[in-house]
């Protein structure tokens, strides 16, 4: 069974930076598509960024140029570097792993709060 554990959230002032990490257990990480989603209070969960195994990353328009997703297959870890943070980036950020074999797993989330 694959487990995901996010870390790196916290409180930051607008304009600041944070780096989220998501560590995956199990042996399927290298073939998985990894995504970061977020859910702000009172809003639906939305896709922030994703990266396929060996593929190029993709981003939501709202974070393009500010966020960078990357993965380290040797460490079974995906990262989300968030720069120039805005109050509207405040949300719980969730890591998601999906494999071609039908595994689809979510982490419990990490809270990011951006103060103005």
VOBA-1610 file (N, C-alpha, C; in pm, whole numbers, padded with zeros to 5 digits, always signed):
BEGIN
Unk+00085-00119+00000Unk+00000+00000+00000Unk+00089+00125+00000Unk+00054+00221-00085Unk+00131+00344-00096Unk+00080+00445+00005Unk+00172+00508+00076Unk+00136+00617+00167Unk+00211+00741+00128Unk+00144+00855+00143Unk+00205+00984+00112Unk+00204+01071+00238Unk+00317+01135+00265Unk+00326+01224+00380Unk+00381+01358+00334Unk+00296+01462+00348Unk+00336+01597+00311Unk+00401+01669+00430Unk+00488+01762+00398Unk+00549+01846+00500Unk+00590+01978+00438Unk+00622+02075+00523Unk+00673+02201+00474Unk+00577+02318+00480Unk+00453+02291+00515Unk+00358+02400+00525Unk+00387+02490+00644Unk+00317+02602+00648Unk+00337+02693+00760Unk+00281+02830+00729Unk+00318+02926+00812Unk+00273+03064+00798Unk+00385+03147+00737Unk+00351+03223+00635Unk+00450+03305+00566Unk+00385+03436+00525Unk+00463+03542+00518Unk+00410+03669+00473Unk+00399+03672+00321Unk+00309+03754+00272Unk+00296+03771+00128Unk+00431+03809+00067Unk+00461+03746-00047Unk+00590+03769-00111Unk+00696+03669-00071Unk+00669+03593+00031Unk+00764+03494+00080Unk+00760+03363+00003Unk+00838+03267+00052Unk+00851+03138-00015Unk+00836+03023+00085Unk+00792+02911+00033Unk+00788+02786+00108Unk+00818+02673+00011Unk+00872+02565+00064Unk+00889+02444-00017Unk+00817+02329+00051Unk+00721+02273-00021Unk+00650+02156+00028Unk+00719+02030-00021Unk+00714+01928+00062Unk+00766+01797+00025Unk+00658+01692+00043Unk+00665+01590-00039Unk+00572+01477-00026Unk+00653+01350-00045Unk+00665+01274+00062Unk+00741+01149+00059Unk+00646+01032+00042Unk+00679+00944-00051Unk+00593+00829-00081Unk+00660+00700-00037Unk+00582+00612+00021Unk+00631+00479+00051Unk+00598+00388-00066Unk+00656+00270-00069Unk+00624+00177-00175Unk+00716+00190-00294Unk+00694+00106-00394Unk+00787+00093-00505Unk+00733+00147-00636Unk+00622+00217-00633Unk+00560+00260-00758Unk+00588+00405-00793Unk+00665+00473-00712Unk+00682+00616-00729Unk+00740+00650-00865Unk+00838+00576-00910Unk+00909+00613-01033Unk+00820+00612-01157Unk+00712+00538-01155Unk+00623+00532-01272Unk+00497+00614-01253Unk+00487+00678-01139Unk+00363+00748-01105Unk+00362+00892-01155Unk+00242+00941-01182Unk+00221+01084-01202Unk+00196+01144-01064Unk+00269+01249-01034Unk+00257+01314-00905Unk+00195+01452-00923Unk+00102+01484-00836Unk+00032+01612-00846Unk+00021+01677-00708Unk+00016+01806-00709Unk-00021+01885-00591Unk-00156+01951-00620Unk-00245+01936-00526Unk-00375+02003-00528Unk-00383+02091-00403Unk-00479+02181-00403Unk-00504+02261-00283Unk-00652+02286-00267Unk-00689+02309-00142Unk-00828+02341-00111Unk-00832+02455-00011Unk-00884+02566-00056Unk-00899+02683+00031Unk-01031+02674+00106Unk-01043+02742+00218Unk-01168+02738+00294Unk-01287+02777+00210Unk-01389+02692+00209Unk-01511+02722+00136Unk-01503+02701-00014Unk-01392+02647-00061Unk-01375+02627-00205Unk-01349+02481-00236Unk-01365+02446-00362Unk-01338+02310-00406Unk-01187+02288-00421Unk-01150+02162-00412Unk-01010+02127-00432Unk-00973+02154-00578Unk-00855+02209-00601Unk-00811+02240-00736Unk-00669+02189-00759Unk-00643+02155-00885Unk-00509+02111-00924Unk-00415+02231-00929Unk-00299+02217-00869Unk-00198+02322-00869Unk-00088+02291-00971Unk-00036+02170-00965Unk+00076+02132-01053Unk+00085+01981-01059Unk+00141+01932-01170Unk+00159+01790-01185Unk+00282+01759-01267Unk+00336+01640-01247Unk+00450+01597-01327Unk+00445+01446-01346Unk+00452+01403-01472Unk+00456+01262-01503Unk+00598+01210-01488Unk+00610+01079-01479Unk+00742+01019-01476Unk+00810+01048-01609Unk+00918+01120-01607Unk+00991+01152-01728Unk+00927+01259-01814Unk+00822+01321-01763Unk+00750+01421-01842Unk+00774+01562-01795Unk+00719+01655-01869Unk+00729+01796-01833Unk+00621+01832-01732Unk+00650+01924-01645Unk+00550+01965-01547Unk+00441+02052-01610Unk+00326+02055-01545Unk+00220+02146-01587Unk+00166+02217-01464Unk+00111+02336-01485Unk+00071+02422-01374Unk-00064+02486-01400Unk-00134+02515-01293Unk-00252+02599-01302Unk-00208+02739-01340Unk-00292+02808-01414Unk-00258+02944-01457Unk-00228+03035-01339Unk-00295+03012-01229Unk-00281+03100-01113Unk-00144+03091-01045Unk-00068+02986-01076Unk+00062+02970-01010Unk+00179+02968-01107Unk+00150+02975-01237Unk+00258+02973-01336Unk+00355+03088-01313Unk+00485+03055-01318Unk+00588+03155-01296Unk+00622+03175-01150Unk+00542+03120-01060Unk+00569+03136-00916Unk+00600+03002-00848Unk+00535+02895-00892Unk+00552+02764-00831Unk+00630+02673-00925Unk+00708+02583-00866Unk+00783+02484-00943Unk+00767+02347-00878Unk+00721+02251-00957Unk+00711+02114-00909Unk+00832+02036-00959Unk+00885+01951-00873Unk+00998+01868-00912Unk+00989+01736-00837Unk+01061+01638-00885Unk+01057+01506-00822Unk+01196+01448-00816Unk+01219+01368-00713Unk+01344+01296-00696Unk+01307+01148-00682Unk+01319+01075-00790Unk+01277+00934-00787Unk+01364+00850-00694Unk+01488+00891-00674Unk+01575+00817-00583Unk+01528+00830-00439Unk+01459+00939-00409Unk+01411+00963-00272Unk+01261+00942-00260Unk+01196+00901-00370Unk+01049+00884-00367Unk+00979+01010-00315Unk+01025+01124-00361Unk+00975+01251-00308Unk+00944+01348-00421Unk+00834+01419-00405Unk+00798+01527-00496Unk+00795+01656-00415Unk+00835+01764-00479Unk+00845+01893-00412Unk+00758+01996-00482Unk+00720+02098-00408Unk+00654+02213-00466Unk+00721+02337-00407Unk+00801+02402-00488Unk+00864+02528-00448Unk+00768+02641-00480Unk+00732+02717-00378Unk+00634+02823-00394Unk+00699+02956-00361Unk+00707+03041-00461Unk+00766+03173-00445Unk+00661+03281-00467Unk+00692+03400-00425Unk+00602+03515-00443Unk+00461+03480-00397Unk+00452+03424-00280Unk+00323+03378-00229Unk+00227+03494-00206Unk+00100+03465-00231Unk-00008+03563-00216Unk-00108+03512-00112Unk-00183+03601-00051Unk-00285+03555+00044Unk-00381+03453-00017Unk-00410+03467-00144Unk-00502+03373-00210Unk-00442+03234-00231Unk-00315+03218-00200Unk-00253+03084-00203Unk-00280+03008-00073Unk-00340+03074+00024Unk-00372+03008+00150Unk-00466+02891+00127Unk-00425+02773+00172Unk-00504+02652+00148Unk-00435+02534+00217Unk-00506+02425+00222Unk-00443+02298+00255Unk-00394+02236+00123Unk-00268+02200+00121Unk-00207+02145+00000Unk-00195+01994+00014Unk-00244+01924-00088Unk-00248+01779-00087Unk-00161+01722-00199Unk-00092+01618-00167Unk-00012+01544-00264Unk-00096+01426-00315Unk-00082+01398-00443Unk-00157+01287-00505Unk-00064+01205-00593Unk-00077+01076-00582Unk+00002+00981-00663Unk-00094+00896-00744Unk-00067+00884-00873Unk-00150+00801-00960Unk-00059+00721-01052Unk-00084+00589-01058Unk-00002+00503-01143Unk-00085+00449-01259Unk-00018+00400-01363Unk-00091+00337-01474Unk-00163+00209-01433Unk-00133+00158-01312Unk-00191+00032-01267Unk-00316+00054-01182Unk-00361+00177-01174Unk-00485+00204-01103Unk-00470+00248-00959Unk-00349+00267-00912Unk-00329+00319-00776Unk-00350+00469-00777Unk-00431+00518-00687Unk-00457+00661-00675Unk-00467+00693-00526Unk-00365+00761-00476Unk-00352+00782-00332Unk-00332+00929-00301Unk-00389+00971-00187Unk-00377+01110-00141Unk-00309+01114-00005Unk-00235+01222+00017Unk-00183+01248+00149Unk-00288+01319+00233Unk-00254+01346+00358Unk-00349+01409+00449Unk-00346+01560+00440Unk-00247+01614+00372Unk-00242+01757+00349Unk-00152+01832+00446Unk-00108+01949+00401Unk-00030+02039+00485Unk-00082+02181+00463Unk-00098+02254+00572Unk-00161+02386+00565Unk-00059+02494+00533Unk-00093+02575+00434Unk-00013+02692+00399Unk-00099+02816+00424Unk-00048+02906+00505Unk-00118+03029+00534Unk-00029+03147+00495Unk-00082+03233+00409Unk-00007+03349+00362Unk-00076+03474+00417Unk-00004+03548+00497Unk-00060+03669+00556Unk-00030+03791+00470Unk-00121+03885+00473Unk-00104+04006+00390Unk-00030+04115+00465
//
